[in-house]
Amino acid sequence: MQRTHYDLTIIGGGSAGLTAAHLAQSLGANVLLIDKERLGEIVCGTVVYRARA
């Protein structure tokens, strides 16, 4: 089993969780985002976040 190191784990894929994940990733962090539902598409201001498969 391969282990992956994450610099940041975010629980909750709402607008705040997605914004935090996006910001951390843009700063070079390896981010794990956990949500109870499948991530889809969320519009936050003028930015549209789409989940990647």
mmCIF file as Biopython writes it, N, C-alpha, C and O atoms, coordinates in Angstrom:
data_model
#
loop_
_atom_site.group_PDB
_atom_site.id
_atom_site.type_symbol
_atom_site.label_atom_id
_atom_site.label_alt_id
_atom_site.label_comp_id
_atom_site.label_asym_id
_atom_site.label_entity_id
_atom_site.label_seq_id
_atom_site.pdbx_PDB_ins_code
_atom_site.Cartn_x
_atom_site.Cartn_y
_atom_site.Cartn_z
_atom_site.occupancy
_atom_site.B_iso_or_equiv
_atom_site.auth_seq_id
_atom_site.auth_asym_id
_atom_site.pdbx_PDB_model_num
ATOM 1   N N  . MET A ? 1  ? 0.834   -1.181 0.000   1.0 0.0 1  A 1 
ATOM 2   C CA . MET A ? 1  ? 0.000   0.000  0.000   1.0 0.0 1  A 1 
ATOM 3   C C  . MET A ? 1  ? 0.882   1.248  0.000   1.0 0.0 1  A 1 
ATOM 4   O O  . MET A ? 1  ? 1.761   1.402  0.848   1.0 0.0 1  A 1 
ATOM 5   N N  . GLN A ? 2  ? 0.638   2.117  -0.943  1.0 0.0 2  A 1 
ATOM 6   C CA . GLN A ? 2  ? 1.420   3.336  -1.065  1.0 0.0 2  A 1 
ATOM 7   C C  . GLN A ? 2  ? 0.857   4.417  -0.149  1.0 0.0 2  A 1 
ATOM 8   O O  . GLN A ? 2  ? -0.357  4.619  -0.094  1.0 0.0 2  A 1 
ATOM 9   N N  . ARG A ? 3  ? 1.725   5.100  0.561   1.0 0.0 3  A 1 
ATOM 10  C CA . ARG A ? 3  ? 1.301   6.199  1.427   1.0 0.0 3  A 1 
ATOM 11  C C  . ARG A ? 3  ? 1.655   7.520  0.767   1.0 0.0 3  A 1 
ATOM 12  O O  . ARG A ? 3  ? 2.688   7.654  0.111   1.0 0.0 3  A 1 
ATOM 13  N N  . THR A ? 4  ? 0.782   8.478  0.955   1.0 0.0 4  A 1 
ATOM 14  C CA . THR A ? 4  ? 1.001   9.809  0.408   1.0 0.0 4  A 1 
ATOM 15  C C  . THR A ? 4  ? 1.071   10.806 1.556   1.0 0.0 4  A 1 
ATOM 16  O O  . THR A ? 4  ? 0.264   10.752 2.484   1.0 0.0 4  A 1 
ATOM 17  N N  . HIS A ? 5  ? 2.018   11.699 1.492   1.0 0.0 5  A 1 
ATOM 18  C CA . HIS A ? 5  ? 2.159   12.747 2.508   1.0 0.0 5  A 1 
ATOM 19  C C  . HIS A ? 5  ? 1.346   13.964 2.070   1.0 0.0 5  A 1 
ATOM 20  O O  . HIS A ? 5  ? 1.468   14.437 0.940   1.0 0.0 5  A 1 
ATOM 21  N N  . TYR A ? 6  ? 0.526   14.454 2.976   1.0 0.0 6  A 1 
ATOM 22  C CA . TYR A ? 6  ? -0.246  15.674 2.719   1.0 0.0 6  A 1 
ATOM 23  C C  . TYR A ? 6  ? 0.213   16.758 3.680   1.0 0.0 6  A 1 
ATOM 24  O O  . TYR A ? 6  ? 0.416   16.506 4.867   1.0 0.0 6  A 1 
ATOM 25  N N  . ASP A ? 7  ? 0.372   17.959 3.159   1.0 0.0 7  A 1 
ATOM 26  C CA . ASP A ? 7  ? 0.737   19.099 3.986   1.0 0.0 7  A 1 
ATOM 27  C C  . ASP A ? 7  ? -0.480  19.645 4.728   1.0 0.0 7  A 1 
ATOM 28  O O  . ASP A ? 7  ? -0.357  20.220 5.809   1.0 0.0 7  A 1 
ATOM 29  N N  . LEU A ? 8  ? -1.659  19.455 4.131   1.0 0.0 8  A 1 
ATOM 30  C CA . LEU A ? 8  ? -2.884  20.010 4.696   1.0 0.0 8  A 1 
ATOM 31  C C  . LEU A ? 8  ? -4.046  19.082 4.389   1.0 0.0 8  A 1 
ATOM 32  O O  . LEU A ? 8  ? -4.199  18.625 3.256   1.0 0.0 8  A 1 
ATOM 33  N N  . THR A ? 9  ? -4.868  18.802 5.396   1.0 0.0 9  A 1 
ATOM 34  C CA . THR A ? 9  ? -6.102  18.043 5.211   1.0 0.0 9  A 1 
ATOM 35  C C  . THR A ? 9  ? -7.261  18.967 5.536   1.0 0.0 9  A 1 
ATOM 36  O O  . THR A ? 9  ? -7.306  19.562 6.612   1.0 0.0 9  A 1 
ATOM 37  N N  . ILE A ? 10 ? -8.202  19.085 4.602   1.0 0.0 10 A 1 
ATOM 38  C CA . ILE A ? 10 ? -9.363  19.939 4.781   1.0 0.0 10 A 1 
ATOM 39  C C  . ILE A ? 10 ? -10.595 19.055 4.809   1.0 0.0 10 A 1 
ATOM 40  O O  . ILE A ? 10 ? -10.797 18.230 3.917   1.0 0.0 10 A 1 
ATOM 41  N N  . ILE A ? 11 ? -11.420 19.228 5.834   1.0 0.0 11 A 1 
ATOM 42  C CA . ILE A ? 11 ? -12.657 18.465 5.958   1.0 0.0 11 A 1 
ATOM 43  C C  . ILE A ? 11 ? -13.807 19.398 5.617   1.0 0.0 11 A 1 
ATOM 44  O O  . ILE A ? 11 ? -14.051 20.384 6.311   1.0 0.0 11 A 1 
ATOM 45  N N  . GLY A ? 12 ? -14.511 19.072 4.537   1.0 0.0 12 A 1 
ATOM 46  C CA . GLY A ? 12 ? -15.635 19.887 4.080   1.0 0.0 12 A 1 
ATOM 47  C C  . GLY A ? 12 ? -15.340 20.513 2.736   1.0 0.0 12 A 1 
ATOM 48  O O  . GLY A ? 12 ? -14.401 21.297 2.597   1.0 0.0 12 A 1 
ATOM 49  N N  . GLY A ? 13 ? -16.141 20.165 1.751   1.0 0.0 13 A 1 
ATOM 50  C CA . GLY A ? 13 ? -15.927 20.655 0.396   1.0 0.0 13 A 1 
ATOM 51  C C  . GLY A ? 13 ? -16.847 21.781 0.007   1.0 0.0 13 A 1 
ATOM 52  O O  . GLY A ? 13 ? -17.185 21.935 -1.167  1.0 0.0 13 A 1 
ATOM 53  N N  . GLY A ? 14 ? -17.262 22.581 0.990   1.0 0.0 14 A 1 
ATOM 54  C CA . GLY A ? 14 ? -18.070 23.760 0.681   1.0 0.0 14 A 1 
ATOM 55  C C  . GLY A ? 14 ? -17.201 24.864 0.112   1.0 0.0 14 A 1 
ATOM 56  O O  . GLY A ? 14 ? -16.043 24.646 -0.245  1.0 0.0 14 A 1 
ATOM 57  N N  . SER A ? 15 ? -17.777 26.047 0.034   1.0 0.0 15 A 1 
ATOM 58  C CA . SER A ? 15 ? -17.034 27.147 -0.589  1.0 0.0 15 A 1 
ATOM 59  C C  . SER A ? 15 ? -15.760 27.490 0.191   1.0 0.0 15 A 1 
ATOM 60  O O  . SER A ? 15 ? -14.734 27.800 -0.414  1.0 0.0 15 A 1 
ATOM 61  N N  . ALA A ? 16 ? -15.815 27.438 1.523   1.0 0.0 16 A 1 
ATOM 62  C CA . ALA A ? 16 ? -14.616 27.745 2.320   1.0 0.0 16 A 1 
ATOM 63  C C  . ALA A ? 16 ? -13.554 26.663 2.170   1.0 0.0 16 A 1 
ATOM 64  O O  . ALA A ? 16 ? -12.367 26.969 2.052   1.0 0.0 16 A 1 
ATOM 65  N N  . GLY A ? 17 ? -13.974 25.396 2.174   1.0 0.0 17 A 1 
ATOM 66  C CA . GLY A ? 17 ? -13.029 24.293 2.015   1.0 0.0 17 A 1 
ATOM 67  C C  . GLY A ? 17 ? -12.353 24.312 0.658   1.0 0.0 17 A 1 
ATOM 68  O O  . GLY A ? 17 ? -11.145 24.101 0.554   1.0 0.0 17 A 1 
ATOM 69  N N  . LEU A ? 18 ? -13.133 24.564 -0.379  1.0 0.0 18 A 1 
ATOM 70  C CA . LEU A ? 18 ? -12.563 24.632 -1.729  1.0 0.0 18 A 1 
ATOM 71  C C  . LEU A ? 18 ? -11.624 25.822 -1.882  1.0 0.0 18 A 1 
ATOM 72  O O  . LEU A ? 18 ? -10.579 25.715 -2.523  1.0 0.0 18 A 1 
ATOM 73  N N  . THR A ? 19 ? -11.994 26.946 -1.296  1.0 0.0 19 A 1 
ATOM 74  C CA . THR A ? 19 ? -11.137 28.122 -1.368  1.0 0.0 19 A 1 
ATOM 75  C C  . THR A ? 19 ? -9.823  27.876 -0.643  1.0 0.0 19 A 1 
ATOM 76  O O  . THR A ? 19 ? -8.755  28.228 -1.144  1.0 0.0 19 A 1 
ATOM 77  N N  . ALA A ? 20 ? -9.901  27.270 0.540   1.0 0.0 20 A 1 
ATOM 78  C CA . ALA A ? 20 ? -8.683  26.960 1.302   1.0 0.0 20 A 1 
ATOM 79  C C  . ALA A ? 20 ? -7.798  25.975 0.548   1.0 0.0 20 A 1 
ATOM 80  O O  . ALA A ? 20 ? -6.579  26.139 0.504   1.0 0.0 20 A 1 
ATOM 81  N N  . ALA A ? 21 ? -8.410  24.953 -0.047  1.0 0.0 21 A 1 
ATOM 82  C CA . ALA A ? 21 ? -7.649  23.962 -0.804  1.0 0.0 21 A 1 
ATOM 83  C C  . ALA A ? 21 ? -6.981  24.606 -2.016  1.0 0.0 21 A 1 
ATOM 84  O O  . ALA A ? 21 ? -5.815  24.335 -2.304  1.0 0.0 21 A 1 
ATOM 85  N N  . HIS A ? 22 ? -7.711  25.446 -2.713  1.0 0.0 22 A 1 
ATOM 86  C CA . HIS A ? 22 ? -7.164  26.118 -3.894  1.0 0.0 22 A 1 
ATOM 87  C C  . HIS A ? 22 ? -6.008  27.027 -3.514  1.0 0.0 22 A 1 
ATOM 88  O O  . HIS A ? 22 ? -4.979  27.034 -4.190  1.0 0.0 22 A 1 
ATOM 89  N N  . LEU A ? 23 ? -6.162  27.793 -2.445  1.0 0.0 23 A 1 
ATOM 90  C CA . LEU A ? 23 ? -5.102  28.694 -2.001  1.0 0.0 23 A 1 
ATOM 91  C C  . LEU A ? 23 ? -3.856  27.921 -1.566  1.0 0.0 23 A 1 
ATOM 92  O O  . LEU A ? 23 ? -2.734  28.270 -1.934  1.0 0.0 23 A 1 
ATOM 93  N N  . ALA A ? 24 ? -4.071  26.865 -0.778  1.0 0.0 24 A 1 
ATOM 94  C CA . ALA A ? 24 ? -2.936  26.064 -0.307  1.0 0.0 24 A 1 
ATOM 95  C C  . ALA A ? 24 ? -2.202  25.413 -1.478  1.0 0.0 24 A 1 
ATOM 96  O O  . ALA A ? 24 ? -0.972  25.373 -1.499  1.0 0.0 24 A 1 
ATOM 97  N N  . GLN A ? 25 ? -2.957  24.907 -2.446  1.0 0.0 25 A 1 
ATOM 98  C CA . GLN A ? 25 ? -2.329  24.286 -3.610  1.0 0.0 25 A 1 
ATOM 99  C C  . GLN A ? 25 ? -1.546  25.317 -4.414  1.0 0.0 25 A 1 
ATOM 100 O O  . GLN A ? 25 ? -0.460  25.019 -4.912  1.0 0.0 25 A 1 
ATOM 101 N N  . SER A ? 26 ? -2.082  26.513 -4.545  1.0 0.0 26 A 1 
ATOM 102 C CA . SER A ? 26 ? -1.379  27.550 -5.304  1.0 0.0 26 A 1 
ATOM 103 C C  . SER A ? 26 ? -0.079  27.968 -4.608  1.0 0.0 26 A 1 
ATOM 104 O O  . SER A ? 26 ? 0.831   28.498 -5.245  1.0 0.0 26 A 1 
ATOM 105 N N  . LEU A ? 27 ? -0.002  27.725 -3.295  1.0 0.0 27 A 1 
ATOM 106 C CA . LEU A ? 27 ? 1.221   28.025 -2.548  1.0 0.0 27 A 1 
ATOM 107 C C  . LEU A ? 27 ? 2.172   26.830 -2.502  1.0 0.0 27 A 1 
ATOM 108 O O  . LEU A ? 27 ? 3.223   26.897 -1.865  1.0 0.0 27 A 1 
ATOM 109 N N  . GLY A ? 28 ? 1.803   25.734 -3.176  1.0 0.0 28 A 1 
ATOM 110 C CA . GLY A ? 28 ? 2.695   24.589 -3.284  1.0 0.0 28 A 1 
ATOM 111 C C  . GLY A ? 28 ? 2.426   23.449 -2.327  1.0 0.0 28 A 1 
ATOM 112 O O  . GLY A ? 28 ? 3.209   22.500 -2.275  1.0 0.0 28 A 1 
ATOM 113 N N  . ALA A ? 29 ? 1.342   23.510 -1.567  1.0 0.0 29 A 1 
ATOM 114 C CA . ALA A ? 29 ? 1.021   22.450 -0.607  1.0 0.0 29 A 1 
ATOM 115 C C  . ALA A ? 29 ? 0.356   21.263 -1.300  1.0 0.0 29 A 1 
ATOM 116 O O  . ALA A ? 29 ? -0.351  21.426 -2.295  1.0 0.0 29 A 1 
ATOM 117 N N  . ASN A ? 30 ? 0.589   20.082 -0.766  1.0 0.0 30 A 1 
ATOM 118 C CA . ASN A ? 30 ? -0.084  18.870 -1.212  1.0 0.0 30 A 1 
ATOM 119 C C  . ASN A ? 30 ? -1.315  18.734 -0.320  1.0 0.0 30 A 1 
ATOM 120 O O  . ASN A ? 30 ? -1.180  18.515 0.884   1.0 0.0 30 A 1 
ATOM 121 N N  . VAL A ? 31 ? -2.523  18.861 -0.898  1.0 0.0 31 A 1 
ATOM 122 C CA . VAL A ? 31 ? -3.752  19.012 -0.134  1.0 0.0 31 A 1 
ATOM 123 C C  . VAL A ? 31 ? -4.662  17.798 -0.300  1.0 0.0 31 A 1 
ATOM 124 O O  . VAL A ? 31 ? -4.835  17.278 -1.403  1.0 0.0 31 A 1 
ATOM 125 N N  . LEU A ? 32 ? -5.240  17.355 0.823   1.0 0.0 32 A 1 
ATOM 126 C CA . LEU A ? 32 ? -6.273  16.320 0.823   1.0 0.0 32 A 1 
ATOM 127 C C  . LEU A ? 32 ? -7.572  16.990 1.233   1.0 0.0 32 A 1 
ATOM 128 O O  . LEU A ? 32 ? -7.646  17.601 2.299   1.0 0.0 32 A 1 
ATOM 129 N N  . LEU A ? 33 ? -8.612  16.880 0.387   1.0 0.0 33 A 1 
ATOM 130 C CA . LEU A ? 33 ? -9.919  17.475 0.654   1.0 0.0 33 A 1 
ATOM 131 C C  . LEU A ? 33 ? -10.918 16.346 0.850   1.0 0.0 33 A 1 
ATOM 132 O O  . LEU A ? 33 ? -11.102 15.514 -0.039  1.0 0.0 33 A 1 
ATOM 133 N N  . ILE A ? 34 ? -11.565 16.314 2.011   1.0 0.0 34 A 1 
ATOM 134 C CA . ILE A ? 34 ? -12.510 15.255 2.351   1.0 0.0 34 A 1 
ATOM 135 C C  . ILE A ? 34 ? -13.895 15.866 2.501   1.0 0.0 34 A 1 
ATOM 136 O O  . ILE A ? 34 ? -14.061 16.895 3.156   1.0 0.0 34 A 1 
ATOM 137 N N  . ASP A ? 35 ? -14.891 15.225 1.888   1.0 0.0 35 A 1 
ATOM 138 C CA . ASP A ? 35 ? -16.276 15.660 2.029   1.0 0.0 35 A 1 
ATOM 139 C C  . ASP A ? 35 ? -17.163 14.432 2.067   1.0 0.0 35 A 1 
ATOM 140 O O  . ASP A ? 35 ? -16.818 13.401 1.490   1.0 0.0 35 A 1 
ATOM 141 N N  . LYS A ? 36 ? -18.300 14.526 2.736   1.0 0.0 36 A 1 
ATOM 142 C CA . LYS A ? 36 ? -19.198 13.377 2.853   1.0 0.0 36 A 1 
ATOM 143 C C  . LYS A ? 36 ? -19.948 13.092 1.553   1.0 0.0 36 A 1 
ATOM 144 O O  . LYS A ? 36 ? -20.421 11.975 1.343   1.0 0.0 36 A 1 
ATOM 145 N N  . GLU A ? 37 ? -20.058 14.074 0.701   1.0 0.0 37 A 1 
ATOM 146 C CA . GLU A ? 37 ? -20.715 13.925 -0.595  1.0 0.0 37 A 1 
ATOM 147 C C  . GLU A ? 37 ? -19.671 13.949 -1.700  1.0 0.0 37 A 1 
ATOM 148 O O  . GLU A ? 37 ? -18.525 14.341 -1.481  1.0 0.0 37 A 1 
ATOM 149 N N  . ARG A ? 38 ? -20.073 13.531 -2.870  1.0 0.0 38 A 1 
ATOM 150 C CA . ARG A ? 38 ? -19.185 13.621 -4.024  1.0 0.0 38 A 1 
ATOM 151 C C  . ARG A ? 38 ? -19.054 15.072 -4.440  1.0 0.0 38 A 1 
ATOM 152 O O  . ARG A ? 38 ? -20.050 15.785 -4.551  1.0 0.0 38 A 1 
ATOM 153 N N  . LEU A ? 39 ? -17.826 15.508 -4.672  1.0 0.0 39 A 1 
ATOM 154 C CA . LEU A ? 39 ? -17.610 16.886 -5.087  1.0 0.0 39 A 1 
ATOM 155 C C  . LEU A ? 39 ? -18.053 17.067 -6.527  1.0 0.0 39 A 1 
ATOM 156 O O  . LEU A ? 39 ? -17.767 16.237 -7.389  1.0 0.0 39 A 1 
ATOM 157 N N  . GLY A ? 40 ? -18.741 18.140 -6.771  1.0 0.0 40 A 1 
ATOM 158 C CA . GLY A ? 40 ? -19.224 18.426 -8.119  1.0 0.0 40 A 1 
ATOM 159 C C  . GLY A ? 40 ? -18.730 19.772 -8.574  1.0 0.0 40 A 1 
ATOM 160 O O  . GLY A ? 40 ? -17.527 19.982 -8.734  1.0 0.0 40 A 1 
ATOM 161 N N  . GLU A ? 41 ? -19.657 20.688 -8.782  1.0 0.0 41 A 1 
ATOM 162 C CA . GLU A ? 41 ? -19.316 22.014 -9.259  1.0 0.0 41 A 1 
ATOM 163 C C  . GLU A ? 41 ? -19.897 23.033 -8.301  1.0 0.0 41 A 1 
ATOM 164 O O  . GLU A ? 41 ? -21.085 22.988 -7.983  1.0 0.0 41 A 1 
ATOM 165 N N  . ILE A ? 42 ? -19.071 23.945 -7.843  1.0 0.0 42 A 1 
ATOM 166 C CA . ILE A ? 42 ? -19.517 24.978 -6.909  1.0 0.0 42 A 1 
ATOM 167 C C  . ILE A ? 42 ? -19.074 26.326 -7.454  1.0 0.0 42 A 1 
ATOM 168 O O  . ILE A ? 42 ? -17.920 26.495 -7.847  1.0 0.0 42 A 1 
ATOM 169 N N  . VAL A ? 43 ? -19.986 27.277 -7.476  1.0 0.0 43 A 1 
ATOM 170 C CA . VAL A ? 43 ? -19.662 28.624 -7.923  1.0 0.0 43 A 1 
ATOM 171 C C  . VAL A ? 43 ? -19.415 29.481 -6.689  1.0 0.0 43 A 1 
ATOM 172 O O  . VAL A ? 43 ? -20.256 29.570 -5.795  1.0 0.0 43 A 1 
ATOM 173 N N  . CYS A ? 44 ? -18.253 30.104 -6.660  1.0 0.0 44 A 1 
ATOM 174 C CA . CYS A ? 44 ? -17.869 30.950 -5.529  1.0 0.0 44 A 1 
ATOM 175 C C  . CYS A ? 44 ? -17.430 32.295 -6.097  1.0 0.0 44 A 1 
ATOM 176 O O  . CYS A ? 44 ? -16.305 32.442 -6.573  1.0 0.0 44 A 1 
ATOM 177 N N  . GLY A ? 45 ? -18.324 33.266 -6.042  1.0 0.0 45 A 1 
ATOM 178 C CA . GLY A ? 45 ? -18.021 34.556 -6.658  1.0 0.0 45 A 1 
ATOM 179 C C  . GLY A ? 45 ? -17.940 34.413 -8.162  1.0 0.0 45 A 1 
ATOM 180 O O  . GLY A ? 45 ? -18.908 33.997 -8.799  1.0 0.0 45 A 1 
ATOM 181 N N  . THR A ? 46 ? -16.802 34.753 -8.736  1.0 0.0 46 A 1 
ATOM 182 C CA . THR A ? 46 ? -16.628 34.626 -10.178 1.0 0.0 46 A 1 
ATOM 183 C C  . THR A ? 46 ? -15.825 33.373 -10.554 1.0 0.0 46 A 1 
ATOM 184 O O  . THR A ? 46 ? -15.491 33.172 -11.722 1.0 0.0 46 A 1 
ATOM 185 N N  . VAL A ? 47 ? -15.521 32.540 -9.564  1.0 0.0 47 A 1 
ATOM 186 C CA . VAL A ? 47 ? -14.717 31.336 -9.802  1.0 0.0 47 A 1 
ATOM 187 C C  . VAL A ? 47 ? -15.613 30.105 -9.748  1.0 0.0 47 A 1 
ATOM 188 O O  . VAL A ? 47 ? -16.438 29.976 -8.843  1.0 0.0 47 A 1 
ATOM 189 N N  . VAL A ? 48 ? -15.458 29.200 -10.710 1.0 0.0 48 A 1 
ATOM 190 C CA . VAL A ? 48 ? -16.192 27.949 -10.725 1.0 0.0 48 A 1 
ATOM 191 C C  . VAL A ? 48 ? -15.199 26.826 -10.424 1.0 0.0 48 A 1 
ATOM 192 O O  . VAL A ? 48 ? -14.220 26.637 -11.147 1.0 0.0 48 A 1 
ATOM 193 N N  . TYR A ? 49 ? -15.465 26.087 -9.349  1.0 0.0 49 A 1 
ATOM 194 C CA . TYR A ? 49 ? -14.621 24.953 -8.972  1.0 0.0 49 A 1 
ATOM 195 C C  . TYR A ? 49 ? -15.270 23.680 -9.467  1.0 0.0 49 A 1 
ATOM 196 O O  . TYR A ? 49 ? -16.445 23.429 -9.199  1.0 0.0 49 A 1 
ATOM 197 N N  . ARG A ? 50 ? -14.513 22.880 -10.187 1.0 0.0 50 A 1 
ATOM 198 C CA . ARG A ? 50 ? -15.015 21.598 -10.690 1.0 0.0 50 A 1 
ATOM 199 C C  . ARG A ? 50 ? -14.171 20.482 -10.113 1.0 0.0 50 A 1 
ATOM 200 O O  . ARG A ? 50 ? -12.943 20.564 -10.091 1.0 0.0 50 A 1 
ATOM 201 N N  . ALA A ? 51 ? -14.840 19.430 -9.642  1.0 0.0 51 A 1 
ATOM 202 C CA . ALA A ? 51 ? -14.108 18.276 -9.108  1.0 0.0 51 A 1 
ATOM 203 C C  . ALA A ? 51 ? -13.435 17.540 -10.241 1.0 0.0 51 A 1 
ATOM 204 O O  . ALA A ? 51 ? -13.971 17.441 -11.345 1.0 0.0 51 A 1 
ATOM 205 N N  . ARG A ? 52 ? -12.251 17.023 -9.954  1.0 0.0 52 A 1 
ATOM 206 C CA . ARG A ? 52 ? -11.526 16.206 -10.940 1.0 0.0 52 A 1 
ATOM 207 C C  . ARG A ? 52 ? -11.702 14.753 -10.601 1.0 0.0 52 A 1 
ATOM 208 O O  . ARG A ? 52 ? -11.751 14.379 -9.429  1.0 0.0 52 A 1 
ATOM 209 N N  . ALA A ? 53 ? -11.796 13.940 -11.614 1.0 0.0 53 A 1 
ATOM 210 C CA . ALA A ? 53 ? -11.969 12.495 -11.395 1.0 0.0 53 A 1 
ATOM 211 C C  . ALA A ? 53 ? -10.655 11.873 -11.015 1.0 0.0 53 A 1 
ATOM 212 O O  . ALA A ? 53 ? -10.587 10.665 -10.787 1.0 0.0 53 A 1 
#
